[in-house]
Amino acid sequence: MVNIVLVSHADVGAALVRAAEMIAGPAEGVYAVSLLPEDSPESFGEKLDGVLAHIEGQETLILIDLFGGTPYNVAARQVLKETVECVTGVNLPMVLELLMSRDDATASELAASIATAGKESVRNLGPLLGR
């Protein structure tokens, strides 16, 4: 099973975990690391390192809320580890897809599939509904 770590501004990641569990049921190996207003990049990095220390060497997929933000800047270096993949722009369909398929795929395969799921979940409803 691939571990999931959501890193985000405020509690966006934790809220996504709660929403996904409401739909898909309780999940093991899922962590959220929140950047709070009082956190410096260094203290946020320490929080992330603390979570990752518990799953060191295991396949892990880090989902990041925003490309280029502090959570991204701190977490992106983790992709240099052989067992870690990172994907930005996390949304609920991505988390759900990941929870439902992480037992049967590698972190690299999951990174590719959830990036596609995330893109496909974004829709402009006006044209879709004929307006």
N, C-alpha and C positions, 0 to 999 in steps of 0.2 A: 504494500500500500504506500502510495506517495503522500508525504506530509504536505500540508497546505499552510502557508503563512501569508496573511493579508497585512500589508503595511499601508497606512493611510493617514491623512490629516484628520484630526478629531477622532470620532468613533465610527467613521464610515465603514472600516473593515469589520469591526465588531458587529455593527448593525447588519451588514451583509451576511455574516455568519448566522446571526439570529434568524434572519429572514429565510435563509437557505434551510436551516434546521426545521423551521416551521413547516416548510414544504416537503423536505426530503427525510426528516427525522434526525435524531441526534447523530453527530459525527465525531469520530475519534481522529486525533492527529491533525486538528485544525486549530490554528492560533491566530490571534489578531494583535498587532502592535500599533498603538496609536501615537501619533505626534500631537502632543498637547501644546497649548500656547506657552507654557512655562518651560518646555523642552528646548534645549540647544541641539544642534545636529549631533554633537558628541554624546549627550545624554540619551538621545533617541537611538543612536548607534549602540550604546550600551544595552538598552532595552532589547533591541533586535538580537544582539549577540547573546544575551541571556537566554532568549527563546531558542535560538539556533544551537546553542551548546547542548541542549537536551536531545537534539535529533541529529547531531553531528555525524556525518558519514552516511546518513540515510537519504534516499531520494526525496527531494523537497522542491516544491514549486512555490515561488514567492509571487504573489499577486499584488501589484502596486496601483494605487488609485490614479496617479497623474504622472505622465512623462515629464521629467525635468524638475519636479518639486523636491523638497527635502527628503521625503520618504524614498523617492527614486534615487536621489544622489547618495543616500546612505546605503540602500539595499542593493543597488546595481553591482557593486563590487563582489557580491556573493555569487554572481553568475560565473566567476572565475573558478569556482569550485566545481569539480567534475560531476557532483551529484545534485547540483542546484540549477534550476531554470528560473527565469524571471519574465513576467508578462505585465505590461502596463495597461491602464485603462479598464480596470476591473469593473464588471457589472454583475448583477444577480444571475442572469443566464449563464455567464461564464462559471460562476461558483457552483451552480446547480449541475452543469455539465461535468464539472470536475468531480464533484461528490459522487455522481452516478457512474463514473467511468474510471476512477483512479485505481481500482483494484486490478484492472486488466491492461494497463499500459505503463510505459515509462514516463518519467517527468518530461522528457523531450517530446514524446508523442503527445502527451497531454497539453503541453505548451502550444503546440501547433493547432490542436483541435479546439482548444478553448479560445484561441485568438480568432479563429473562424466563427465560432459560436457567438462571441461578443460582437463581431462585425455584423453578422446576420440578424442579430436581435435589434439593431437600430433601424427604425423605420420612420419615414415621414408619412403619417396617416392620411393627410389630405389627398395626395395623388393615389395612394393605395385604395382609398375608399371612393375614388372617382370624383373628387371635388376639384 
